[in-house]
């Protein structure tokens, strides 16, 4: 440990060692007094020649090493040099879209019923070999986050050739290190933990958004659906808090197809960090027909149309999209035509052109949203329409019982919509 003992406001005759050196502007008189006290007669922003020359000499010492490095780069096999330059430039591999398209077609046909954390693992098994600069890891939750795949060999103290990092229980350190890797370039870092633990990583997440760097974090156990771990681990305000962070793209997919689409969309946001919020509980397959377009990249889209003109539009994200589809069927049994819109990423949706947003929101007189989280943020889509979700913290219990306890059910969604008709 290197401890640097410093004095705040060093050299200031009237502020040194006091809180005012941190909180108050010095002003011209104190600046002048500090300059005199430090024997610094130079005007603002002027670097004395003897200091400037010393720094330039230090910089020049690396010139020969730089020339050797450039020579090595020039002598590389053209294919290897091109690949190195691609990674450093931040461009994604040319074949990635084709790999994902083939995988989407496969899982649309197979229609697996799995948790989106497992869908994320399956997607990484396809993406990681195609994106060799992707470095993944987890903050001591690898078996829960499912971010370790065959292509991502572990980095160990004895072997740094891999690209999977066991960070230990240090979400903030993980996210901060990911920021450093992204700023360096040539790598696309990805950390993982539980969604509730974004609280620990928040300063680093915010800086990633501020710095406009590409990172794809995976945060699983994204709602009360994690069940028995209880309210300390059940995030209810976190989706809203992360959506409120400018330039942070929060993706919450509803099934396996949406999960790989969200991964693809996140990778394409070169100047924005992303978070994939994934479930612990299994979800039914909703996208059973292959569509070439990445629908999730639009942020929201109609996943289940109404039979005719809709009287109700139901909006949902992630695990609640399947609840919305079930509520749609209940309303249909009552003779009410409803449509369902999946909203995997609000920020991506609000970035779309106005005509697209109007079409997706639609003209149904009743707009209802369902999400196992707080309402904050949904009013931009449903206005004063009913919201089925959380108003407080969670409870410990089997996830189906917890959903039932908080009345986040297809019946509650259908009833909320019917009351407005």
VMD Tcl script that draws the C-alpha trace (Angstrom):
set ca {
  {0.00 0.00 0.00}
  {1.33 3.42 -0.96}
  {-0.11 6.16 1.27}
  {0.42 9.71 0.03}
  {-0.01 12.24 2.84}
  {-1.14 15.56 1.41}
  {-2.39 18.93 2.64}
  {-5.48 20.27 0.95}
  {-4.94 23.68 -0.59}
  {-1.16 23.45 -0.14}
  {0.50 26.85 -0.52}
  {-2.64 28.91 0.01}
  {-1.95 31.30 2.91}
  {-5.58 31.47 4.05}
  {-7.12 28.20 2.84}
  {-4.41 25.55 3.31}
  {-5.58 22.69 5.49}
  {-9.20 23.88 5.68}
  {-12.47 22.76 4.11}
  {-12.64 26.09 2.25}
  {-9.81 24.93 -0.01}
  {-12.26 22.34 -1.33}
  {-15.58 24.13 -1.20}
  {-14.91 27.77 -2.14}
  {-13.32 29.37 -5.17}
  {-10.05 31.08 -4.23}
  {-10.80 34.38 -5.95}
  {-8.16 36.66 -7.50}
  {-6.65 37.87 -4.19}
  {-6.06 34.39 -2.78}
  {-4.75 33.16 -6.14}
  {-2.24 36.00 -6.19}
  {-1.22 35.32 -2.57}
  {-0.80 31.59 -3.32}
  {1.35 32.33 -6.37}
  {3.58 34.55 -4.25}
  {3.75 32.00 -1.42}
  {4.77 29.23 -3.87}
  {7.21 31.51 -5.69}
  {5.29 30.98 -8.95}
  {5.62 34.21 -10.95}
  {4.31 32.83 -14.23}
  {1.00 33.90 -15.83}
  {-1.96 31.48 -15.93}
  {-1.48 28.45 -18.22}
  {2.17 29.26 -18.91}
  {4.55 26.31 -18.45}
  {8.13 27.41 -17.75}
  {10.69 26.26 -20.30}
  {12.70 24.20 -17.83}
  {9.60 22.23 -16.80}
  {8.34 21.88 -20.37}
  {11.70 20.62 -21.60}
  {11.89 18.07 -18.78}
  {8.50 16.63 -19.75}
  {9.42 16.59 -23.43}
  {12.64 14.76 -22.62}
  {10.60 12.18 -20.67}
  {8.26 11.76 -23.64}
  {11.12 11.40 -26.09}
  {12.57 8.49 -24.14}
  {9.77 6.32 -25.52}
  {10.39 7.24 -29.17}
  {12.72 4.34 -29.93}
  {10.35 1.83 -28.30}
  {7.49 3.30 -30.34}
  {9.48 2.91 -33.57}
  {10.29 -0.71 -32.72}
  {6.60 -1.38 -32.03}
  {5.49 0.24 -35.31}
  {8.07 -1.85 -37.19}
  {6.73 -5.04 -35.58}
  {3.19 -4.03 -36.55}
  {4.23 -3.34 -40.15}
  {5.95 -6.73 -40.40}
  {2.93 -8.65 -39.17}
  {1.08 -10.95 -41.51}
  {-1.47 -8.66 -43.27}
  {-4.44 -10.64 -41.94}
  {-3.19 -10.41 -38.33}
  {-2.44 -6.70 -38.70}
  {-5.89 -6.08 -40.15}
  {-7.50 -7.95 -37.26}
  {-5.46 -5.99 -34.71}
  {-6.41 -2.68 -36.32}
  {-10.08 -3.73 -36.43}
  {-10.14 -4.43 -32.72}
  {-8.33 -1.22 -31.82}
  {-10.73 0.79 -34.01}
  {-13.75 -0.65 -32.19}
  {-15.38 -2.14 -35.27}
  {-17.25 -5.41 -34.79}
  {-16.31 -8.51 -36.84}
  {-17.91 -8.60 -40.28}
  {-19.40 -12.05 -39.80}
  {-21.12 -11.36 -36.47}
  {-24.54 -10.46 -37.91}
  {-24.62 -13.64 -39.97}
  {-23.73 -15.78 -36.96}
  {-26.49 -14.19 -34.89}
  {-29.04 -14.45 -37.71}
  {-28.42 -18.20 -38.02}
  {-28.68 -18.64 -34.26}
  {-31.93 -16.62 -34.09}
  {-33.48 -18.83 -36.74}
  {-32.44 -21.93 -34.80}
  {-33.86 -20.86 -31.43}
  {-37.07 -19.51 -33.00}
  {-37.65 -23.03 -34.29}
  {-36.58 -24.78 -31.06}
  {-38.58 -22.38 -28.81}
  {-36.68 -23.18 -25.58}
  {-38.36 -22.42 -22.25}
  {-35.46 -21.19 -20.14}
  {-34.47 -18.35 -17.83}
  {-32.98 -15.44 -19.75}
  {-29.75 -15.90 -17.75}
  {-29.54 -19.34 -19.40}
  {-30.54 -17.80 -22.72}
  {-27.70 -15.32 -22.18}
  {-25.25 -18.17 -21.66}
  {-26.46 -19.83 -24.86}
  {-26.12 -16.52 -26.73}
  {-22.57 -16.07 -25.39}
  {-21.68 -19.54 -26.64}
  {-22.40 -18.17 -30.12}
  {-21.18 -14.58 -29.70}
  {-17.91 -15.14 -27.80}
  {-16.19 -17.20 -30.53}
  {-17.30 -14.62 -33.12}
  {-16.10 -11.61 -31.08}
  {-12.61 -12.55 -29.84}
  {-12.11 -9.16 -28.18}
  {-15.03 -9.76 -25.80}
  {-13.74 -10.20 -22.22}
  {-16.33 -11.49 -19.75}
  {-16.36 -12.18 -16.03}
  {-18.37 -12.15 -12.84}
  {-18.15 -10.73 -9.32}
  {-18.06 -14.13 -7.61}
  {-21.39 -15.23 -9.13}
  {-20.29 -17.18 -12.19}
  {-22.62 -20.18 -11.64}
  {-25.56 -17.80 -11.15}
  {-24.80 -15.28 -13.89}
  {-23.96 -17.97 -16.50}
  {-21.37 -15.76 -18.21}
  {-18.60 -18.39 -18.46}
  {-18.64 -20.29 -21.76}
  {-16.27 -22.62 -23.57}
  {-14.68 -19.87 -25.67}
  {-13.87 -17.67 -22.66}
  {-10.90 -19.34 -21.03}
  {-10.24 -18.23 -17.45}
  {-7.50 -15.76 -16.62}
  {-5.43 -17.04 -13.69}
  {-2.41 -15.70 -11.79}
  {-0.27 -18.11 -13.80}
  {-1.93 -17.66 -17.20}
  {-3.12 -14.35 -18.65}
  {-3.99 -15.74 -22.08}
  {-7.69 -16.19 -21.29}
  {-10.58 -13.74 -21.38}
  {-12.76 -14.62 -18.40}
  {-12.09 -12.83 -15.11}
  {-13.15 -13.99 -11.65}
  {-13.43 -10.59 -9.98}
  {-14.30 -11.71 -6.47}
  {-16.99 -9.91 -4.48}
  {-16.20 -6.45 -5.79}
  {-18.85 -5.07 -8.13}
  {-17.42 -1.55 -8.07}
  {-13.87 -2.72 -8.77}
  {-15.15 -4.92 -11.60}
  {-17.11 -2.11 -13.26}
  {-14.24 0.35 -12.82}
  {-11.74 -2.08 -14.35}
  {-14.13 -2.66 -17.25}
  {-14.11 1.11 -17.79}
  {-10.33 1.06 -17.97}
  {-10.28 -1.78 -20.50}
  {-12.84 -0.02 -22.68}
  {-10.92 3.27 -22.60}
  {-7.69 1.45 -23.52}
  {-9.37 0.04 -26.63}
  {-9.10 -3.26 -28.43}
  {-11.36 -5.02 -25.93}
  {-15.09 -5.12 -25.22}
  {-15.39 -5.79 -21.49}
  {-18.37 -7.35 -19.77}
  {-18.91 -7.76 -16.03}
  {-21.68 -9.65 -14.25}
  {-23.48 -9.78 -10.92}
  {-27.03 -9.53 -9.54}
  {-29.13 -6.53 -10.60}
  {-29.62 -5.39 -6.99}
  {-25.84 -5.07 -6.69}
  {-25.65 -2.35 -9.33}
  {-25.93 -0.13 -6.24}
  {-22.30 -1.02 -5.43}
  {-21.16 -0.37 -9.01}
  {-23.14 2.84 -9.61}
  {-20.23 5.36 -9.65}
  {-18.35 3.31 -12.25}
  {-21.53 2.67 -14.27}
  {-22.26 6.39 -14.33}
  {-18.73 7.21 -15.46}
  {-19.00 4.67 -18.28}
  {-22.13 6.44 -19.51}
  {-20.48 9.83 -19.11}
  {-17.34 8.70 -20.96}
  {-19.38 7.17 -23.79}
  {-17.62 3.81 -23.75}
  {-18.89 0.39 -24.84}
  {-19.32 -2.13 -22.04}
  {-21.96 -4.86 -21.90}
  {-22.70 -5.75 -18.28}
  {-24.87 -8.75 -17.45}
  {-26.94 -8.39 -14.27}
  {-29.15 -11.37 -13.50}
  {-31.81 -12.06 -10.84}
  {-33.59 -9.00 -12.16}
  {-36.83 -8.86 -10.13}
  {-38.97 -10.40 -7.41}
  {-38.82 -13.47 -9.69}
  {-35.60 -14.54 -7.96}
  {-37.83 -15.70 -5.12}
  {-36.32 -17.07 -1.92}
  {-33.34 -14.70 -1.69}
  {-35.81 -12.16 -0.39}
  {-36.26 -8.37 -0.55}
  {-32.60 -7.48 -0.03}
  {-31.77 -9.17 -3.34}
  {-35.03 -8.41 -5.17}
  {-34.54 -5.23 -7.23}
  {-37.69 -3.14 -7.53}
  {-36.34 0.41 -8.04}
  {-33.21 -0.53 -9.97}
  {-34.71 -0.70 -13.47}
  {-36.07 2.84 -13.09}
  {-32.82 4.14 -11.57}
  {-30.68 2.73 -14.38}
  {-33.10 3.95 -17.05}
  {-32.76 7.42 -15.54}
  {-29.00 7.40 -16.19}
  {-28.28 9.26 -19.47}
  {-26.54 7.20 -22.15}
  {-26.99 3.95 -20.22}
  {-28.94 1.38 -22.25}
  {-30.86 -1.05 -20.08}
  {-32.00 -4.15 -22.00}
  {-34.57 -6.51 -20.43}
  {-35.35 -9.38 -22.84}
  {-38.41 -11.61 -22.63}
  {-37.09 -14.88 -24.11}
  {-34.14 -16.48 -25.91}
  {-34.62 -14.62 -29.20}
  {-34.90 -11.27 -27.46}
  {-31.83 -12.09 -25.35}
  {-29.52 -12.58 -28.32}
  {-31.04 -9.54 -30.05}
  {-30.32 -7.44 -26.95}
  {-26.73 -8.70 -26.89}
  {-26.36 -7.78 -30.56}
  {-27.87 -4.33 -30.06}
  {-25.68 -3.66 -27.03}
  {-22.52 -4.59 -28.93}
  {-23.46 -2.15 -31.69}
  {-23.71 0.78 -29.26}
  {-20.05 1.71 -29.62}
  {-20.34 4.90 -27.57}
  {-22.71 3.73 -24.82}
  {-22.55 1.17 -22.03}
  {-25.34 -1.37 -21.72}
  {-26.83 -3.56 -19.02}
  {-28.63 -6.82 -19.79}
  {-31.13 -7.50 -16.98}
  {-31.81 -11.24 -17.02}
  {-34.13 -13.54 -15.06}
  {-33.48 -16.36 -12.65}
  {-36.82 -18.03 -13.42}
  {-37.66 -19.84 -16.66}
  {-39.78 -18.04 -19.26}
  {-41.81 -19.35 -22.20}
  {-40.65 -18.81 -25.76}
  {-42.61 -15.94 -27.32}
  {-40.76 -15.32 -30.59}
  {-41.41 -18.56 -32.48}
  {-41.24 -17.12 -36.00}
  {-37.88 -16.05 -37.38}
  {-37.64 -12.35 -38.26}
  {-34.40 -11.14 -39.81}
  {-34.65 -7.63 -38.33}
  {-33.39 -7.06 -34.81}
  {-36.70 -5.94 -33.31}
  {-35.23 -5.35 -29.85}
  {-32.80 -2.79 -31.31}
  {-35.86 -0.56 -31.83}
  {-36.46 -0.62 -28.07}
  {-40.13 -1.64 -28.34}
  {-42.28 -3.47 -30.86}
  {-45.65 -5.18 -31.15}
  {-45.01 -8.79 -30.19}
  {-48.65 -9.98 -30.24}
  {-51.17 -8.04 -32.36}
  {-54.87 -7.72 -31.62}
  {-57.47 -9.53 -33.70}
  {-58.73 -6.37 -35.36}
  {-58.83 -2.89 -33.85}
  {-57.40 -2.93 -30.34}
  {-59.29 -1.51 -27.38}
  {-56.33 -2.20 -25.07}
  {-52.58 -1.98 -25.47}
  {-50.52 -3.90 -22.90}
  {-46.87 -2.89 -22.51}
  {-44.32 -5.02 -20.66}
  {-40.64 -5.88 -20.43}
  {-38.71 -9.05 -19.70}
  {-40.45 -11.71 -17.66}
  {-43.73 -9.79 -17.63}
  {-44.19 -9.95 -21.42}
  {-45.45 -13.51 -21.08}
  {-47.88 -12.31 -18.38}
  {-49.08 -9.64 -20.80}
  {-49.69 -12.24 -23.52}
  {-51.66 -14.36 -21.05}
  {-53.71 -11.29 -20.07}
  {-54.36 -10.65 -23.75}
  {-55.98 -14.09 -23.99}
  {-58.10 -13.44 -20.90}
  {-59.34 -10.18 -22.40}
  {-60.10 -11.94 -25.67}
  {-62.27 -14.40 -23.72}
  {-64.21 -11.35 -22.49}
  {-64.62 -10.11 -26.06}
  {-61.98 -7.37 -25.64}
  {-59.38 -7.00 -28.39}
  {-55.93 -6.32 -26.94}
  {-52.42 -6.07 -28.33}
  {-49.10 -6.64 -26.54}
  {-45.98 -4.54 -26.95}
  {-42.62 -5.77 -25.70}
  {-40.40 -2.96 -24.39}
  {-36.90 -4.41 -23.94}
  {-35.17 -0.99 -23.89}
  {-36.92 2.32 -23.20}
  {-33.93 4.48 -24.20}
  {-33.61 2.73 -27.55}
  {-37.35 3.18 -28.10}
  {-37.37 6.90 -27.24}
  {-34.49 7.37 -29.71}
  {-36.67 6.13 -32.61}
  {-38.35 8.46 -35.07}
  {-41.68 9.89 -33.96}
  {-43.77 7.98 -36.52}
  {-42.41 4.66 -35.28}
  {-43.02 5.58 -31.63}
  {-46.61 6.62 -32.39}
  {-47.26 3.39 -34.27}
  {-45.90 1.20 -31.48}
  {-47.75 3.05 -28.71}
  {-50.88 2.87 -30.85}
  {-54.29 4.45 -30.54}
  {-56.04 2.01 -28.21}
  {-58.06 4.00 -25.64}
  {-56.66 1.95 -22.73}
  {-52.94 1.59 -22.20}
  {-51.70 -0.58 -19.34}
  {-48.16 -1.57 -18.36}
  {-46.93 -4.51 -16.30}
  {-43.45 -4.88 -14.81}
  {-42.27 -6.46 -11.57}
  {-40.76 -3.14 -10.53}
  {-41.89 0.39 -9.66}
  {-43.93 2.46 -12.10}
  {-41.40 5.29 -12.49}
  {-40.64 5.83 -16.20}
  {-43.69 4.11 -17.66}
  {-45.87 7.23 -17.81}
  {-44.03 8.32 -20.95}
  {-45.67 5.34 -22.69}
  {-49.00 4.75 -20.92}
  {-49.80 8.25 -19.67}
  {-52.24 7.95 -16.78}
  {-53.11 4.36 -17.71}
  {-53.07 1.61 -15.08}
  {-49.79 0.03 -13.99}
  {-49.46 -3.45 -12.54}
  {-46.22 -3.74 -10.59}
  {-44.48 -3.01 -7.32}
  {-45.17 -0.24 -4.82}
  {-42.75 -1.39 -2.14}
  {-40.09 -3.99 -1.52}
  {-40.33 -7.72 -2.19}
  {-40.86 -10.76 -0.01}
  {-39.12 -14.10 0.37}
  {-40.84 -17.13 -1.13}
  {-41.14 -19.24 -4.29}
  {-41.26 -16.82 -7.21}
  {-44.76 -17.81 -8.36}
  {-46.10 -17.28 -4.86}
  {-44.35 -13.90 -4.65}
  {-45.91 -12.77 -7.94}
  {-49.30 -13.92 -6.68}
  {-48.78 -12.13 -3.35}
  {-48.13 -8.83 -5.11}
  {-50.94 -9.37 -7.65}
  {-48.62 -9.26 -10.65}
  {-50.66 -11.76 -12.64}
  {-52.44 -12.02 -15.99}
  {-55.76 -11.74 -14.14}
  {-54.68 -8.48 -12.47}
  {-53.56 -7.03 -15.81}
  {-56.81 -7.99 -17.54}
  {-58.88 -6.60 -14.67}
  {-56.91 -3.31 -14.61}
  {-57.54 -2.88 -18.34}
  {-61.21 -3.86 -18.16}
  {-61.91 -1.27 -15.45}
  {-60.85 1.50 -17.86}
  {-63.05 0.39 -20.75}
}
mol new
graphics top color blue
foreach p $ca { graphics top sphere $p radius 0.5 }
foreach p [lrange $ca 0 end-1] q [lrange $ca 1 end] { graphics top cylinder $p $q radius 0.2 }
display resetview
